Amino acid sequence: MTTFNDRERAEEAKFAMDSDTAFRVAARRNRLLGEWAAAKMGLTPEETASYRTAVVQSDFEEAGDEDVIRKVLGDLTAAGVDSDEASVRAVLEEKAVEARRQLMGES
């Protein structure tokens, strides 16, 4: 019985660690996406820092990436930047890879 309990605890710990890693990757990805969008909109460094935070926070509105994509695409469109949903999704994927690399490099 002890082996089963040990195995169960190990699985729970792995799940918690994987969940934490996924959260950190998503937050880093959103921050990187915010920096990219801020550069496209020509924001100042102070505005960029604030915008990065706003993009990260937008991910808490609903499950999935739609809330982040909707925010960034809406802001780019409002700023007069020529962009579409497909290009924002492509950059989001690129930033996910970059975020994972950065976090794995820190470990």
BELGIZI-V646562 format. One record per helix or strand of 2 or more residues. SS is the DSSP state (H for helix, E for strand). FROM is the first residue (numbers start at 0). LEN is the number of residues. Records with the same first field share a line. If there is no record, write none. Layout:
SS->FROM-LEN / FROM-LEN
This chain:
H->1-40 / 44-14 / 65-13 / 84-22
